[in-house]
Amino acid sequence: MATEVKWIKLDVSIPDNKKVKRIRKMPDGNNIILFWVFLLSRAGESNQKGGLFFTENVPYTEEDLAADFDFSTEFVRFAIMTLEKYRMIELYDDIIFIKNWDEYQQLDKLEKIKEQNRLRQAKYKEKQKLIANSNSEVTLPVTQGNATDIELDIELDKDKDIDKKPKKSKHGEFNNVLLTKQELEKLKEKYPHDYLQRVERVSGYVASTGKSYKSHYATIISWARKDEQIAPQKKVVNSDWEKQMQELME
């Protein structure tokens, strides 16, 4: 279970940052910086080391970000290309990561949250042990955490699902693609005609390269979306930022 964090840290000198100042001079530059700040917020909400995930295992797409932030898909694509060019974000397997994510977190507070969660889990396990030994319900006192500016959910009943992650089975020719029963069913629904080929594609790639993925399900979805993308064709452009986007792509 990921530690819930509801804040990010921003430096007061952001307006003086040379990258920020240069981007702001571009067409729609102020909106690109606003978009970047929105990305920081969503990365904090995802809480996966600076990665942007729509759900726990499914990363944000350009379309998701456009709908979420109320920008056009073309602008989102241009903003991502610009931020990547200035090394303010990074792309790994089509997943957006904030560059130098630790700079936007207060590590001492994060450690305090993790320690509090560890203690809460220990109390819950002790409670379960007492219940098993006495065959009767035992209620342990619960106190509020003391971390400054941190709001933690301390209802122990919500911890009952800890360590109860769905079991993953091995799939693919090389038995190296791990999927839960639910994930496999979702793939069958999404790609009824070729879901097995998509699984085999990841299996062969992992076996031949030795590369590892946090979620094989998310990788299959990401690759499928990439396959569906049509190579952008040159078109008549009607704005300065569209011209710059084409220049970045060429």
MIDOSE-1310 file (N, C-alpha, C; in nm, 2 decimals, decimal comma, always signed):
residues 250
mate	+0,09/-0,12/+0,00/+0,00/+0,00/+0,00/+0,09/+0,12/+0,00; +0,07/+0,21/-0,09/+0,15/+0,33/-0,11/+0,12/+0,43/+0,01; +0,22/+0,50/+0,05/+0,21/+0,60/+0,15/+0,13/+0,72/+0,09; +0,03/+0,76/+0,16/-0,05/+0,87/+0,10/+0,01/+1,01/+0,13
vkwi	+0,04/+1,08/+0,03/+0,11/+1,21/+0,05/+0,02/+1,32/-0,03; -0,01/+1,42/+0,04/-0,10/+1,52/-0,02/-0,03/+1,66/-0,04; +0,10/+1,66/-0,06/+0,17/+1,78/-0,08/+0,29/+1,76/-0,16; +0,34/+1,86/-0,23/+0,47/+1,86/-0,29/+0,54/+1,99/-0,25
kldv	+0,67/+1,99/-0,27/+0,76/+2,10/-0,23/+0,80/+2,18/-0,35; +0,78/+2,31/-0,35/+0,82/+2,39/-0,47/+0,92/+2,50/-0,42; +1,02/+2,53/-0,49/+1,12/+2,63/-0,46/+1,06/+2,77/-0,49; +1,09/+2,86/-0,40/+1,04/+3,00/-0,42/+1,11/+3,06/-0,54
sipd	+1,22/+3,01/-0,58/+1,30/+3,07/-0,69/+1,26/+3,02/-0,83; +1,15/+2,94/-0,84/+1,10/+2,89/-0,97/+1,09/+3,00/-1,08; +1,04/+3,12/-1,04/+1,03/+3,22/-1,15/+1,16/+3,27/-1,21; +1,27/+3,24/-1,13/+1,41/+3,28/-1,17/+1,48/+3,17/-1,24
nkkv	+1,42/+3,05/-1,24/+1,49/+2,94/-1,31/+1,51/+2,97/-1,46; +1,63/+2,94/-1,51/+1,66/+2,98/-1,65/+1,58/+2,90/-1,75; +1,55/+2,77/-1,71/+1,46/+2,69/-1,80/+1,32/+2,75/-1,81; +1,27/+2,78/-1,69/+1,13/+2,83/-1,68/+1,12/+2,97/-1,76
krir	+1,22/+3,05/-1,74/+1,22/+3,18/-1,81/+1,23/+3,16/-1,96; +1,31/+3,07/-2,01/+1,32/+3,05/-2,15/+1,18/+2,99/-2,21; +1,13/+2,90/-2,14/+1,00/+2,84/-2,18/+0,89/+2,94/-2,19; +0,89/+3,03/-2,09/+0,78/+3,13/-2,08/+0,78/+3,22/-2,20
kmpd	+0,90/+3,24/-2,26/+0,91/+3,32/-2,38/+0,86/+3,26/-2,51; +0,83/+3,13/-2,50/+0,78/+3,05/-2,62/+0,63/+3,08/-2,63; +0,57/+3,05/-2,75/+0,43/+3,06/-2,77/+0,36/+2,96/-2,67; +0,26/+3,01/-2,60/+0,19/+2,93/-2,49/+0,29/+2,89/-2,38
gnni	+0,40/+2,96/-2,36/+0,50/+2,92/-2,26/+0,44/+2,92/-2,12; +0,36/+3,02/-2,09/+0,30/+3,02/-1,95/+0,21/+2,90/-1,93; +0,14/+2,86/-2,03/+0,06/+2,74/-2,01/+0,14/+2,61/-2,00; +0,26/+2,61/-2,07/+0,35/+2,50/-2,05/+0,40/+2,49/-1,91
ilfw	+0,44/+2,60/-1,85/+0,48/+2,60/-1,71/+0,36/+2,56/-1,62; +0,24/+2,61/-1,65/+0,13/+2,57/-1,57/+0,11/+2,42/-1,58; +0,12/+2,36/-1,70/+0,11/+2,22/-1,73/+0,21/+2,14/-1,65; +0,33/+2,19/-1,64/+0,44/+2,13/-1,56/+0,40/+2,12/-1,42
vfll	+0,35/+2,23/-1,36/+0,31/+2,23/-1,22/+0,20/+2,13/-1,20; +0,10/+2,12/-1,29/+0,00/+2,02/-1,28/+0,06/+1,88/-1,28; +0,16/+1,86/-1,36/+0,22/+1,73/-1,37/+0,29/+1,69/-1,23; +0,35/+1,79/-1,17/+0,41/+1,77/-1,03/+0,30/+1,73/-0,94
srag	+0,18/+1,79/-0,94/+0,07/+1,76/-0,86/+0,02/+1,62/-0,88; +0,01/+1,58/-1,00/-0,04/+1,44/-1,03/+0,07/+1,34/-0,99; +0,19/+1,37/-1,01/+0,30/+1,28/-0,97/+0,30/+1,26/-0,82; +0,27/+1,37/-0,74/+0,26/+1,35/-0,60/+0,14/+1,27/-0,56
esnq	+0,03/+1,28/-0,63/-0,09/+1,21/-0,61/-0,07/+1,06/-0,64; +0,01/+1,03/-0,75/+0,04/+0,89/-0,79/+0,13/+0,83/-0,69; +0,23/+0,91/-0,64/+0,32/+0,86/-0,53/+0,40/+0,74/-0,58; +0,45/+0,74/-0,70/+0,53/+0,63/-0,75/+0,66/+0,68/-0,81
kggl	+0,73/+0,74/-0,72/+0,87/+0,79/-0,75/+0,87/+0,89/-0,86; +0,77/+0,97/-0,87/+0,77/+1,08/-0,98/+0,70/+1,03/-1,10; +0,65/+0,91/-1,11/+0,58/+0,86/-1,23/+0,43/+0,91/-1,22; +0,37/+0,93/-1,34/+0,23/+0,97/-1,35/+0,15/+0,85/-1,39
ffte	+0,06/+0,81/-1,30/-0,02/+0,69/-1,32/-0,17/+0,73/-1,30; -0,25/+0,69/-1,40/-0,40/+0,72/-1,39/-0,46/+0,63/-1,28; -0,42/+0,50/-1,28/-0,45/+0,41/-1,17/-0,32/+0,35/-1,12; -0,33/+0,26/-1,03/-0,20/+0,20/-0,97/-0,11/+0,15/-1,08
nvpy	-0,17/+0,08/-1,18/-0,08/+0,02/-1,28/-0,09/+0,07/-1,42; -0,18/+0,17/-1,44/-0,20/+0,23/-1,58/-0,15/+0,37/-1,58; -0,05/+0,40/-1,67/+0,00/+0,53/-1,67/-0,09/+0,63/-1,74; -0,07/+0,76/-1,72/-0,15/+0,86/-1,79/-0,11/+0,86/-1,94
teed	-0,20/+0,89/-2,03/-0,18/+0,91/-2,17/-0,19/+1,06/-2,20; -0,16/+1,10/-2,32/-0,17/+1,24/-2,36/-0,32/+1,28/-2,35; -0,41/+1,18/-2,39/-0,55/+1,21/-2,39/-0,60/+1,23/-2,25; -0,55/+1,14/-2,16/-0,59/+1,15/-2,02/-0,55/+1,29/-1,96
laad	-0,43/+1,34/-1,99/-0,38/+1,46/-1,94/-0,46/+1,58/-2,00; -0,49/+1,57/-2,13/-0,57/+1,67/-2,19/-0,71/+1,69/-2,13; -0,77/+1,58/-2,10/-0,90/+1,58/-2,04/-0,89/+1,63/-1,89; -0,79/+1,58/-1,82/-0,77/+1,62/-1,68/-0,74/+1,76/-1,66
fdfs	-0,66/+1,82/-1,75/-0,61/+1,96/-1,73/-0,69/+2,06/-1,82; -0,78/+2,01/-1,90/-0,86/+2,09/-1,99/-0,77/+2,17/-2,09; -0,68/+2,09/-2,15/-0,60/+2,14/-2,26/-0,63/+2,05/-2,39; -0,59/+2,10/-2,50/-0,61/+2,02/-2,62/-0,50/+1,91/-2,63
tefv	-0,53/+1,80/-2,69/-0,43/+1,69/-2,70/-0,30/+1,74/-2,78; -0,32/+1,83/-2,88/-0,21/+1,88/-2,95/-0,12/+1,96/-2,86; -0,18/+2,04/-2,77/-0,10/+2,13/-2,68/-0,03/+2,03/-2,58; -0,09/+1,93/-2,53/-0,03/+1,84/-2,44/+0,09/+1,78/-2,50
rfai	+0,08/+1,73/-2,62/+0,19/+1,67/-2,69/+0,31/+1,77/-2,71; +0,28/+1,89/-2,74/+0,38/+1,99/-2,76/+0,45/+2,02/-2,63; +0,37/+2,03/-2,52/+0,42/+2,07/-2,39/+0,51/+1,95/-2,34; +0,47/+1,83/-2,36/+0,55/+1,71/-2,32/+0,69/+1,71/-2,39
mtle	+0,68/+1,74/-2,52/+0,80/+1,74/-2,60/+0,90/+1,85/-2,55; +0,84/+1,97/-2,52/+0,92/+2,08/-2,47/+0,98/+2,05/-2,34; +0,90/+2,00/-2,24/+0,95/+1,97/-2,11/+1,06/+1,86/-2,11; +1,04/+1,76/-2,20/+1,14/+1,66/-2,22/+1,27/+1,72/-2,28
kyrm	+1,26/+1,81/-2,37/+1,37/+1,87/-2,43/+1,46/+1,94/-2,33; +1,39/+2,01/-2,23/+1,46/+2,08/-2,13/+1,49/+2,00/-2,00; +1,47/+1,87/-2,02/+1,50/+1,77/-1,91/+1,43/+1,80/-1,78; +1,30/+1,84/-1,79/+1,22/+1,87/-1,68/+1,13/+1,75/-1,65
iely	+1,11/+1,66/-1,75/+1,05/+1,53/-1,74/+1,13/+1,43/-1,82; +1,10/+1,30/-1,79/+1,16/+1,19/-1,87/+1,05/+1,09/-1,91; +1,07/+1,02/-2,02/+0,98/+0,92/-2,07/+1,04/+0,79/-2,06; +0,98/+0,69/-2,00/+1,03/+0,55/-1,99/+0,91/+0,46/-2,03
ddii	+0,93/+0,39/-2,14/+0,82/+0,30/-2,19/+0,68/+0,38/-2,19; +0,69/+0,50/-2,24/+0,57/+0,59/-2,26/+0,51/+0,63/-2,13; +0,59/+0,62/-2,02/+0,54/+0,66/-1,89/+0,62/+0,79/-1,85; +0,54/+0,89/-1,81/+0,60/+1,02/-1,78/+0,66/+1,02/-1,64
fikn	+0,78/+1,06/-1,62/+0,84/+1,08/-1,49/+0,89/+1,22/-1,47; +0,87/+1,27/-1,35/+0,93/+1,40/-1,32/+1,08/+1,39/-1,30; +1,16/+1,47/-1,36/+1,30/+1,47/-1,34/+1,34/+1,52/-1,21; +1,43/+1,45/-1,14/+1,48/+1,49/-1,00/+1,36/+1,50/-0,91
wdey	+1,28/+1,40/-0,90/+1,16/+1,40/-0,82/+1,19/+1,43/-0,67; +1,30/+1,38/-0,62/+1,33/+1,40/-0,48/+1,33/+1,55/-0,44; +1,36/+1,64/-0,54/+1,37/+1,78/-0,51/+1,23/+1,84/-0,47; +1,12/+1,77/-0,50/+0,99/+1,82/-0,47/+0,92/+1,74/-0,36
qqld	+1,01/+1,67/-0,28/+0,96/+1,60/-0,16/+1,04/+1,64/-0,04; +0,98/+1,63/+0,08/+1,05/+1,65/+0,20/+1,07/+1,51/+0,26; +1,20/+1,46/+0,24/+1,22/+1,32/+0,27/+1,21/+1,29/+0,42; +1,24/+1,39/+0,51/+1,22/+1,37/+0,65/+1,08/+1,34/+0,69
klek	+0,98/+1,41/+0,62/+0,84/+1,39/+0,65/+0,80/+1,26/+0,59; +0,85/+1,22/+0,47/+0,81/+1,10/+0,41/+0,86/+0,98/+0,50; +0,98/+0,99/+0,56/+1,02/+0,88/+0,65/+0,93/+0,88/+0,77; +0,89/+0,99/+0,82/+0,80/+0,99/+0,94/+0,67/+0,92/+0,91
ikeq	+0,62/+0,95/+0,79/+0,49/+0,88/+0,75/+0,51/+0,73/+0,74; +0,62/+0,69/+0,68/+0,65/+0,55/+0,66/+0,66/+0,48/+0,80; +0,73/+0,55/+0,89/+0,74/+0,49/+1,02/+0,61/+0,48/+1,09; +0,52/+0,58/+1,08/+0,39/+0,57/+1,14/+0,31/+0,45/+1,08
nrlr	+0,32/+0,44/+0,94/+0,25/+0,33/+0,88/+0,30/+0,19/+0,93; +0,43/+0,18/+0,95/+0,49/+0,06/+1,00/+0,43/+0,03/+1,13; +0,42/+0,13/+1,22/+0,37/+0,10/+1,36/+0,22/+0,06/+1,35; +0,15/+0,13/+1,26/+0,01/+0,09/+1,25/-0,01/-0,05/+1,20
qaky	+0,07/-0,09/+1,11/+0,06/-0,23/+1,06/+0,10/-0,33/+1,17; +0,20/-0,29/+1,25/+0,24/-0,38/+1,36/+0,13/-0,39/+1,46; +0,06/-0,28/+1,49/-0,05/-0,29/+1,59/-0,16/-0,38/+1,53; -0,19/-0,36/+1,40/-0,30/-0,44/+1,34/-0,26/-0,59/+1,35
kekq	-0,14/-0,63/+1,32/-0,10/-0,77/+1,32/-0,10/-0,82/+1,46; -0,06/-0,74/+1,56/-0,07/-0,78/+1,70/-0,21/-0,81/+1,74; -0,30/-0,72/+1,69/-0,45/-0,73/+1,72/-0,50/-0,87/+1,67; -0,46/-0,90/+1,54/-0,51/-1,02/+1,48/-0,45/-1,14/+1,56
klia	-0,33/-1,13/+1,60/-0,27/-1,24/+1,68/-0,34/-1,27/+1,81; -0,38/-1,16/+1,88/-0,46/-1,17/+2,00/-0,59/-1,23/+1,98; -0,66/-1,19/+1,87/-0,79/-1,24/+1,84/-0,78/-1,39/+1,81; -0,67/-1,44/+1,74/-0,66/-1,58/+1,71/-0,63/-1,66/+1,84
nsns	-0,55/-1,60/+1,93/-0,52/-1,67/+2,05/-0,63/-1,68/+2,15; -0,71/-1,58/+2,16/-0,82/-1,57/+2,26/-0,95/-1,61/+2,20; -0,96/-1,62/+2,07/-1,09/-1,65/+2,00/-1,20/-1,55/+2,04; -1,16/-1,43/+2,07/-1,25/-1,33/+2,10/-1,20/-1,19/+2,05
evtl	-1,29/-1,10/+2,03/-1,25/-0,97/+1,97/-1,18/-0,89/+2,07; -1,06/-0,83/+2,03/-0,98/-0,75/+2,11/-0,97/-0,61/+2,04; -0,99/-0,51/+2,11/-0,98/-0,37/+2,06/-0,86/-0,30/+2,12; -0,77/-0,26/+2,04/-0,65/-0,19/+2,08/-0,67/-0,04/+2,07
pvtq	-0,62/+0,04/+2,16/-0,64/+0,19/+2,15/-0,56/+0,24/+2,03; -0,61/+0,34/+1,96/-0,55/+0,40/+1,85/-0,53/+0,55/+1,87; -0,42/+0,61/+1,85/-0,39/+0,75/+1,87/-0,36/+0,82/+1,74; -0,38/+0,95/+1,73/-0,35/+1,02/+1,61/-0,20/+1,04/+1,59
gnat	-0,15/+1,04/+1,47/-0,01/+1,06/+1,44/+0,02/+1,20/+1,46; +0,15/+1,23/+1,48/+0,20/+1,36/+1,52/+0,27/+1,43/+1,41; +0,28/+1,38/+1,29/+0,36/+1,44/+1,18/+0,30/+1,58/+1,15; +0,38/+1,68/+1,15/+0,34/+1,82/+1,12/+0,28/+1,83/+0,98
diel	+0,17/+1,89/+0,96/+0,10/+1,92/+0,83/+0,07/+1,79/+0,76; +0,07/+1,67/+0,82/+0,03/+1,55/+0,76/-0,10/+1,49/+0,81; -0,19/+1,46/+0,72/-0,31/+1,40/+0,76/-0,31/+1,25/+0,73; -0,32/+1,17/+0,83/-0,32/+1,02/+0,81/-0,45/+0,96/+0,85
diel	-0,49/+0,86/+0,77/-0,61/+0,78/+0,80/-0,57/+0,68/+0,90; -0,63/+0,68/+1,02/-0,59/+0,59/+1,13/-0,69/+0,49/+1,16; -0,79/+0,47/+1,07/-0,89/+0,37/+1,10/-0,83/+0,23/+1,06; -0,81/+0,15/+1,17/-0,74/+0,02/+1,15/-0,82/-0,07/+1,06
dkdk	-0,95/-0,06/+1,05/-1,03/-0,14/+0,97/-0,99/-0,13/+0,82; -0,94/-0,01/+0,78/-0,90/+0,01/+0,64/-0,77/-0,06/+0,61; -0,70/-0,12/+0,71/-0,57/-0,19/+0,68/-0,59/-0,34/+0,66; -0,72/-0,38/+0,66/-0,74/-0,52/+0,65/-0,70/-0,58/+0,52
didk	-0,69/-0,49/+0,42/-0,65/-0,54/+0,29/-0,50/-0,54/+0,26; -0,42/-0,50/+0,37/-0,28/-0,49/+0,35/-0,22/-0,63/+0,33; -0,13/-0,64/+0,24/-0,06/-0,77/+0,20/-0,16/-0,87/+0,14; -0,27/-0,83/+0,09/-0,37/-0,92/+0,03/-0,37/-0,88/-0,12
kpkk	-0,26/-0,87/-0,18/-0,25/-0,84/-0,32/-0,29/-0,96/-0,41; -0,36/-0,94/-0,52/-0,41/-1,05/-0,60/-0,29/-1,13/-0,65; -0,30/-1,26/-0,65/-0,19/-1,35/-0,69/-0,17/-1,35/-0,84; -0,05/-1,34/-0,88/-0,01/-1,33/-1,02/+0,04/-1,47/-1,07
skhg	-0,01/-1,51/-1,19/+0,03/-1,63/-1,25/+0,13/-1,60/-1,37; +0,21/-1,70/-1,40/+0,31/-1,69/-1,51/+0,24/-1,72/-1,64; +0,27/-1,64/-1,74/+0,22/-1,66/-1,88/+0,33/-1,64/-1,98; +0,30/-1,67/-2,11/+0,40/-1,66/-2,21/+0,48/-1,78/-2,23
efnn	+0,55/-1,79/-2,35/+0,63/-1,90/-2,38/+0,74/-1,93/-2,28; +0,79/-1,82/-2,22/+0,90/-1,83/-2,13/+0,86/-1,82/-1,98; +0,73/-1,82/-1,96/+0,68/-1,82/-1,82/+0,73/-1,70/-1,74; +0,74/-1,58/-1,81/+0,80/-1,47/-1,74/+0,71/-1,34/-1,74
vllt	+0,58/-1,36/-1,79/+0,49/-1,25/-1,78/+0,39/-1,28/-1,67; +0,39/-1,19/-1,57/+0,31/-1,21/-1,45/+0,18/-1,13/-1,46; +0,07/-1,19/-1,45/-0,06/-1,13/-1,46/-0,15/-1,19/-1,36; -0,24/-1,10/-1,30/-0,34/-1,16/-1,21/-0,46/-1,21/-1,30
kqel	-0,55/-1,28/-1,24/-0,66/-1,34/-1,31/-0,74/-1,22/-1,37; -0,76/-1,11/-1,29/-0,84/-1,00/-1,33/-0,77/-0,93/-1,45; -0,64/-0,91/-1,44/-0,56/-0,85/-1,55/-0,57/-0,93/-1,68; -0,57/-1,06/-1,67/-0,58/-1,14/-1,79/-0,72/-1,13/-1,85
eklk	-0,82/-1,13/-1,77/-0,96/-1,11/-1,82/-0,98/-0,97/-1,89; -0,91/-0,87/-1,83/-0,92/-0,74/-1,89/-0,86/-0,74/-2,03; -0,74/-0,81/-2,04/-0,67/-0,81/-2,17/-0,76/-0,89/-2,27; -0,83/-0,99/-2,23/-0,92/-1,07/-2,32/-1,03/-0,98/-2,37
ekyp	-1,08/-0,89/-2,28/-1,19/-0,80/-2,32/-1,14/-0,69/-2,41; -1,02/-0,64/-2,38/-0,97/-0,53/-2,47/-0,92/-0,58/-2,60; -0,85/-0,69/-2,61/-0,80/-0,74/-2,73/-0,84/-0,89/-2,75; -0,97/-0,91/-2,78/-1,02/-1,05/-2,79/-0,95/-1,14/-2,89
hdyl	-0,90/-1,07/-3,00/-0,84/-1,15/-3,11/-0,69/-1,18/-3,10; -0,62/-1,09/-3,02/-0,48/-1,11/-3,02/-0,41/-1,09/-2,89; -0,49/-1,11/-2,78/-0,43/-1,08/-2,65/-0,31/-1,18/-2,62; -0,32/-1,30/-2,67/-0,22/-1,40/-2,64/-0,09/-1,35/-2,72
qrve	-0,10/-1,30/-2,84/+0,01/-1,25/-2,91/+0,08/-1,13/-2,84; +0,00/-1,05/-2,78/+0,05/-0,94/-2,70/+0,13/-0,98/-2,58; +0,08/-1,09/-2,51/+0,15/-1,15/-2,40/+0,28/-1,21/-2,45; +0,28/-1,28/-2,56/+0,40/-1,35/-2,61/+0,50/-1,24/-2,65
rvsg	+0,45/-1,13/-2,70/+0,55/-1,02/-2,74/+0,63/-0,97/-2,62; +0,56/-0,95/-2,51/+0,63/-0,91/-2,39/+0,72/-1,02/-2,34; +0,67/-1,14/-2,34/+0,75/-1,26/-2,29/+0,88/-1,27/-2,37; +0,87/-1,26/-2,50/+0,99/-1,27/-2,58/+1,09/-1,16/-2,56
yvas	+1,04/-1,04/-2,54/+1,12/-0,92/-2,52/+1,20/-0,93/-2,39; +1,12/-0,97/-2,28/+1,18/-0,98/-2,15/+1,29/-1,09/-2,15; +1,26/-1,20/-2,22/+1,35/-1,31/-2,22/+1,48/-1,28/-2,30; +1,47/-1,20/-2,40/+1,58/-1,17/-2,49/+1,67/-1,06/-2,44
tgks	+1,61/-0,97/-2,36/+1,68/-0,85/-2,32/+1,71/-0,85/-2,17; +1,64/-0,93/-2,09/+1,66/-0,94/-1,95/+1,60/-0,82/-1,88; +1,52/-0,74/-1,95/+1,46/-0,62/-1,89/+1,35/-0,66/-1,80; +1,33/-0,58/-1,69/+1,22/-0,61/-1,60/+1,12/-0,49/-1,59
yksh	+1,00/-0,52/-1,57/+0,89/-0,42/-1,56/+0,82/-0,43/-1,43; +0,78/-0,32/-1,38/+0,70/-0,32/-1,25/+0,56/-0,38/-1,27; +0,50/-0,36/-1,38/+0,37/-0,42/-1,41/+0,37/-0,47/-1,56; +0,36/-0,60/-1,58/+0,35/-0,65/-1,72/+0,22/-0,61/-1,78
yati	+0,12/-0,60/-1,70/-0,01/-0,56/-1,75/-0,01/-0,42/-1,81; +0,05/-0,32/-1,73/+0,07/-0,19/-1,78/+0,15/-0,18/-1,90; +0,26/-0,26/-1,91/+0,34/-0,26/-2,03/+0,27/-0,30/-2,15; +0,18/-0,41/-2,14/+0,11/-0,45/-2,25/+0,01/-0,34/-2,30
iswa	-0,06/-0,28/-2,21/-0,15/-0,17/-2,24/-0,07/-0,06/-2,31; +0,04/-0,02/-2,25/+0,12/+0,09/-2,30/+0,17/+0,06/-2,45; +0,22/-0,06/-2,47/+0,26/-0,10/-2,60/+0,14/-0,10/-2,70; +0,03/-0,14/-2,66/-0,09/-0,15/-2,74/-0,13/+0,00/-2,79
rkde	-0,13/+0,09/-2,69/-0,16/+0,23/-2,72/-0,06/+0,29/-2,82; +0,07/+0,25/-2,80/+0,17/+0,30/-2,89/+0,15/+0,24/-3,03; +0,11/+0,12/-3,04/+0,08/+0,05/-3,17/-0,03/+0,12/-3,25; -0,13/+0,17/-3,17/-0,25/+0,23/-3,23/-0,22/+0,37/-3,28
qiap	-0,11/+0,43/-3,23/-0,08/+0,57/-3,27/-0,04/+0,57/-3,42; -0,10/+0,66/-3,49/-0,06/+0,68/-3,63/+0,05/+0,78/-3,64; +0,15/+0,75/-3,72/+0,26/+0,84/-3,73/+0,21/+0,98/-3,77; +0,26/+1,08/-3,70/+0,21/+1,21/-3,73/+0,25/+1,26/-3,87
qkkv	+0,16/+1,31/-3,94/+0,19/+1,36/-4,08/+0,20/+1,51/-4,08; +0,28/+1,56/-4,16/+0,29/+1,71/-4,17/+0,16/+1,77/-4,22; +0,12/+1,88/-4,16/+0,00/+1,95/-4,21/+0,03/+2,10/-4,21; -0,07/+2,17/-4,26/-0,06/+2,32/-4,26/-0,09/+2,36/-4,12
vnsd	+0,00/+2,44/-4,06/-0,01/+2,48/-3,92/-0,06/+2,62/-3,92; -0,14/+2,65/-3,81/-0,21/+2,78/-3,80/-0,17/+2,85/-3,67; -0,06/+2,81/-3,60/-0,02/+2,88/-3,48/+0,13/+2,86/-3,46; +0,19/+2,95/-3,39/+0,33/+2,95/-3,37/+0,37/+2,82/-3,29
wekq	+0,29/+2,79/-3,19/+0,34/+2,67/-3,11/+0,33/+2,54/-3,19; +0,23/+2,53/-3,29/+0,22/+2,41/-3,37/+0,35/+2,40/-3,46; +0,40/+2,52/-3,51/+0,52/+2,52/-3,59/+0,64/+2,47/-3,51; +0,65/+2,52/-3,38/+0,76/+2,47/-3,30/+0,75/+2,32/-3,27
mqel	+0,63/+2,27/-3,25/+0,61/+2,13/-3,22/+0,66/+2,05/-3,34; +0,63/+2,09/-3,46/+0,68/+2,02/-3,58/+0,83/+2,02/-3,59; +0,89/+2,14/-3,55/+1,04/+2,15/-3,55/+1,10/+2,05/-3,45; +1,03/+2,04/-3,33/+1,08/+1,94/-3,23/+1,07/+1,80/-3,28
me	+0,97/+1,77/-3,36/+0,95/+1,63/-3,40/+1,04/+1,60/-3,52; +1,09/+1,70/-3,59/+1,17/+1,67/-3,71/+1,32/+1,64/-3,67
